[in-house]
Amino acid sequence: MRASEPTSSAWGWDLRSSRIALALLCLLASAAPAAGEVFLSQREALDLAFPGADRIEKKSSLLDDAQARTVEQLSGAELESRLVTLHAGFRGDELLGYALIDVHNVRTLPEAFLVVLSPDGIIKSLRLLAFYEPSEYKPGERFLAQFDARGLDPELRLGGAIHGIAGSSLSSRAVTTGVRRSLALYQVLVHGPLGAVELGGAPAAGAAGGR
């Protein structure tokens, strides 16, 4: 796959039809260039997420009341939008994994990151796509690497397996909350009635767990 050039127009993502996402996109468009940065386009991020994939399928779903409650209970985080897009990478008939994009405010400005999961729901990588708060609050690679090889378990929290960023507790909390929300969405979308059968017919291998 050929990655597109990184531009701010890459924010025209599948979340566009969500009212929450529209508000965030307007906020991104109005932010001063010095206040933030887009690091990767959606295509670039997905190409990095699934190296060697010959196709990436997407499924946009509108969660019902029961699914939304389950996501919030599993993650311990508020679900701001019920419209969710799940990406699945394939090499032939082999399912390589899943990816979700989480967009949220840190303080008053947004950030976005891509959560890449193995077929059984374990985090393979976490990539920061855009960050519009001051750069000193940006989560670094060392912080993001703490999430690698983890699943949705009680230790996936600040003060547990995750050590916060010194002087940037809001950034630490925002990332941790977003990751837990993405893992909970995986559980509901893949193991629930909107599961992986609709994403190429390759069911997930099992439930997510910790290290």
N, C-alpha and C positions, 0 to 999 in steps of 0.2 A: 504494500500500500504506500501511496505517496502522501507524505504529510503536507498540509497546507501551510502557508506562511503565517507566522504568529501576528495577528492584528487584533485590535479591540473589537472588530466585527465578529470575531469568533464567539462572542457572547450570545449570538443568535442560536441558542441551544433548544433542545426539545422541551425544556421547561417553560418555553415562551408563552404557552397558552395559560399558564398559571398566573393568577392575579399577584401572588406574592413575588413570583419571578419577574413579572413585568415591572413591579415597583423597584425591585433590586436592579434591574437593567437600566431603568431610568436614573437611578442613583449613580450607577457606574458611569453612565454617559455624562452626567453633570459634574462628576468629580474632577478636580483639577489634575492634570497629568502628573504633577509632582507628588500628589497625595497617594498614588498607588501605581500598581503595575500589573499587566497581564503577562504571565510567563509562558503559557502554552495554550494553543488553540485546542478545541475539543478533539479534532482529528489527530493532532500531534500526540495528545495525551493518550488516546486510545491505541494509537500505533505503538507507543512505548509500553502500554499495559499488556498488549497481546502480540509480542514479537513472533513472527512466523505464522500469524493467523492468515487464512485466506478469505475470511469474511467475519464481519462483526454485525450481529443482529441486535436490534433494539426492540423493546416492548414498553410502551407507555401505558400505564394503568392508573385508574382513578380508584383509590382505596374507599371501601365502604366504611360504615361506622365501626363495625366490629374489627376490621383490619387496622383502622387508625388507632383504636384503643389498644390493640395488641402491640403495635409498634411502640406506642408511648409507654406501655407497661414494661416491655422488654428493655427499652433503651433508657428509661427514666428521663426522657427528653420530650419536649413539646414538638409536635408535628405541625409545622406552619403551613404546609401545603399537602393535599392528598394526591396530587398528580405527581407520579413518580415514573422515571424512565430507567429501566435496567438494560445494560448492554451485556451481551454475551459474545465471547470470542471463540471461534472454531478453526480448527485445522482439519479439513475433511469432515468426518463425523465426530472427531474428538473435541469435546468441550474443554477449552483451556481455562475458562474462569469467567467471572462476572465483574462488572464495574458500575459504580454509581457516582454521580456528581452531587456534592452537597454544597449549597450556597446559603450563607447565613451572615448576619451582622456580628461583628466582634464587639465593638463598642457602639459606634454610630454608623460605621462604614462596613461594607461587605468583604468577605473573602470567599474563595471557592477552592475546593480540592477534590481530587479523584481518589476514590477508595477502590482498589483492585483486590478481588477475592479469588481464592482457589475455588474449584467446583464444590468443595465441601464447606465453604464459608470461612476460611482462614485468610487473614489479611496477607497479601503478597507484597503490596506496596501502597504508599500514600504519597500523592504528588500535589503540591500546592500549585494551583492554576492561576490564581489572581489574589492580590492582597491590596486593599485600599486604605488601610489604617497606616499611620506613620511606620516607616521601615524598621524602627527599633523594636517594634512589637511583633514583627514577622516571625512565625515559627520556623526554626532552622531545620536542616536535614537531621541533625543529631536528635532533636526532639521528635521529629516525625518517625525516625527509625525505631523508636520504642514500640510502635504499634505493629511492626512486622511480626508475622507468625502468630498473631493473637486472634482469638475469636471473642464472641460475646459472653464474657464471664464476669463474675463479681469483682475480679481484680483489675479489670479494664476501667480504671478510674484514676483521677488525681489522688495522690496519697497511697495508691495501691501499686500497680505495676507501672504506672505512668508518673514520672517526675516532671513537675511544672517548669515553665520558663521563668527564670529569676527576673522579677520586676515586670512580669507580663502575665498575671494570673488570668485575666480575661481571655487572652489569646489561647492559653493552655486549656482553659475550660471550654472555649468555643470549639476547638479541634476535637477534644475528647468527646464532647457531646455529639458533634457531627459524625464522628466515627461510630459511636454506639448507635446512633439513629440509622446509619447506613447498614450496619450489621443486622439490626432489627428488621429493616425493610427487606433485606435478603431473606431472613427467616420466613417472613410472611409471604413474599412474592414467589420464592422458589419452593418452599415446603407447603405453602397454602394452595388454595384453589386456582390461583393465577400463576402456577408454577412453571418450571423449566420445560415442560412438555410443549408449551406455546413458544418456546425459544429454541427451536431446532430439534426438539424431541429427545434431548439428552438430559435425563433426570439427575439431580444432584446426588453425590455419593453418600452424604450423611449430614447430620446436624453439626452446626458450628461448635467449637469448643476452644478452650484455652491451651496454652503451652503446657 
